[in-house]
Amino acid sequence: MVHIKSFTFNAFSENTYVLYDDTRQGVLIDPGCYDRQERETLAAFISGEKLEIKHLLNTHGHVDHVLGNAWAKRTYGVQLRVHPLDEQTLRSVQVYAPMYGMAAYEPTEPDGFLEEGDQVTFGDTTLEVLFVPGHAPGHIAFYHAGQAFCIGGDVLFQGSIGRYDLPGGNQQTLLRSIREKLLPLGDAVTVYPGHGPATTIGREKKYNPFLQS
Ligand SMILES: [Zn+2]
């Protein structure tokens, strides 16, 4: 059984996820924790649950999703993995983070890469990597078929979709990712997005204004 714990961190109200199973092994996805209090909150949960963090994963390299990367690598001794097409997205954060008032951002390099069809394992759990570009050029999502959920990053939100006006973004590519990669997962699949509440594929197919054509 996979447990999903979410935190909402930093000025962008970004969702950080800890996934873990009954072996107490887990993964940290998009650690947006920036200040000391946010990091203490996340660390207290991980130590309180006696979790062993096996992997550090980014759905994509935008500032709000990566603010805690360097801290997480240091604290948990984990390797950072991203899609190769988002390495540059991640690298550019140090250039613009100060403009968002996040001058304390500590850059870090990826230690390895994940691509479509790769698997991420921890404990008894396997996540499947989906390549879903359009919001960012190397955006990925993490899908668990058995429990019908997807950690989706900034691709599909409740009632909306990710921005496509940022560098490397593209509206047609984003809509294609949603239609070809996410919708076929099935109506029952719960999507845990990078911002806002969780939703389901069925709900978004029915109500999301960007998917009504
Ligand atoms: Zn983003």
Residues whose N, C-alpha, C, O or C-beta is under 5 A from the ligand:
A	BS01	ZN	H62 D154
